[in-house]
């Protein structure tokens, strides 16, 4: 990510839940915060009940 041109950066972790019919779709993402925007750098689709610390730690 050399093109971002900054010395320090912040990471943001976010989970989102979408509904597709009756099915829940959950994504957990890690993003770099840059100039007021979040740029996703890693993400995973969570299966029901997987939003625990172990899964979050594995993503980071």
N, C-alpha and C positions, 0 to 999 in steps of 0.2 A: 504494500500500500504506500509506496514511496511517493506517489502523486498527490497524497493528501497534504503534504508539506506542513507538518506541525511537530512540536517537540513533545507535548503532552496530549493525552487524549483521555476521554471517558468512555467506559463501556456501559451499555444498558442491556438489561435482561427483561424480556417481555413475553407473556403468554397471552395468546388470543384464542377465542372460542368462536367457531362459526357453526351454524346449523345448516345441514344439507338434508332437507326432508326432516326425518326424525332422528337423524344421526348427528352426533357431536363430532366436530373436527377441531382438534387442539394442536396448536403449534407453539413451541418454545423457541425464541430467537435471541441471539446475542448480536448487538449492533455497536458500531463505533459512532459516537456523537460528534458531528463535525458541522460547524457553521449553522447550528440550529436544526440540523436534520440527522436522522439516524440511518446509517448504512448497514444493513444486515451482513454479517460475515459468517454466521453459522446458524443453523436451525435444525429442528427435529420435530417430527409429528409424534405427539403423545398419544398413547393408547389409554383408555379409561383407567384411572387410578395410578398413572405413572408420573404425576406432577410432584413427586417427592424430592427430597434433597439429593438422593443418589443420582437421579436422572439429571437434575440441574447441574450437579458437580461434574458429571461426565461430559456435559456440553461445554463447560468452560475449560 
